[in-house]
Amino acid sequence: IYGPTGSGKTRLLAAISFLLNSLRGDRILICCADNASADAMINQLVEVQEFFDTEVQFLRVYCASKTDQLFEKDSISDLNKQHEPHHLCLEKISEYLETAQKYKHISKFDVFETTVDGFQDLQLHCQKKIPMKVGHLYESRRNKELRNALSIYSEVFTNIMLNASIIVTTCGVTGDNRFKTMKFPICLIDDASAITEPMTLIPLALKVQQVIFSTTFKLHKPSCMYQLEQTTINESLPEKLGKIQGNGEFPKYQLTQQFRCAKDVCILGYTNNPQKQINFPCKNQFLNLSEAKVIQYLLDENCYYEQNCFQTIIDICNKNYGLDDVMVIVPSVEEKNNLKFKTGTKMHSLSEITGQEADVVILSLISKEVAPQFKRDQVLFNCLSRHRKV
């Protein structure tokens, strides 16, 4: 899946993960480029889950050092804490401890067999709401008869991981011991173009059979040495969708040595997409850019600099349509400095728009000396992907 920033790739991956889980029932691994992207994916999963009306459990797994840091400083958000396995592990063990405290003798604590010291150690960590160091949770057990607090913690954590249908993390984290016994038939890699090649190979060792990449540009096709018979691999997602909806208008898969590589799915289609006339106040939260309505105003250069035409358009957006998040894009830094006093809204040059988004974008390219330096299609492609509504 490829498309520019802001075209909805992350939200599409979130929807695909629920769809794949409902169709096939397989555990799904979502790998992101960094922690910020993984946290954003959790937000998308929370929003998209309402549309699927499902109680699928999904987790956000951090690396060991990051988990210790977040809990020691209590800097993890409440939303991520609800999907963080160590927090859920503490809550579950706390319930066991409350049950055990009702009995006078520890031997009646039937959930786990542990020593008195191990029980007190576990109780101390749960009361302080601080997890034990994650790096020690998965050390091999020397004495298998009497389990200590670490082995109890490890067992509860593993059960939580195995019961989750979707796990969100970064590529490097999937190589530690917490994932050693887990299998993921399906792996979704978000923003794969921002991840170095060796890192993307780490999650594929977890028995992955199908991979979906999300990138900002079109990837090269993998070279395949052998072709496999169709009977050796399960049906692909488009084939299942075709059977459900009664049509075959989905990307066709090519059987390869390891994966079924689909044809690319472009978020911004340029062909066979007739321009549809839509109203200016678009109610849809995520606007399909192939149907975006571009309004072009031709102004006299003197009028442009002497009168505040920007503020006029911004006032219309604010008062008439309730749109407050407005961004003006100008061709150069010099143009930005000349016009900055005109309005208090965000103003960026073409070299500064990476990662910037807004509900409304005003694209200002009136200077005849500057405009020919840029390819018009490239400018529209980069700039129009910055908006979500207008």
ABEGO torsion letter per residue (X at the ends): XBEBBGAGAAAAAAAAAAAAAAAAGBBBBBBBABAAAAAAAAAAAAAAAAAAGBABBBBBBBBAAAAAAAAAAGABBAAAAAABAAAAAAAAAAAAAAAAAABABAAABAABBBBAAAAAAAAAAAAAGBBBBAAAAABBBABAABBBAAAAAAAAAAAAAAABABBBBBAAAAABAAAAABBBABBBBBGAAABBAAAAAAAAAAGBABBBBBBABBBBBBBBABBBBAAABBBBAAAAAAAAAGBABBBBBBBBAABBBBBBBBABBABGBBBBBBBABBABABBBAAABBBBBBBBBAAAAAABBAAAAAAAAAAAAAGBABBBBBBABAAAAAAAAAABABBBBBAAAABGBBBABBBBBBABAAAAAABBAAAAAAAAAAABAAX
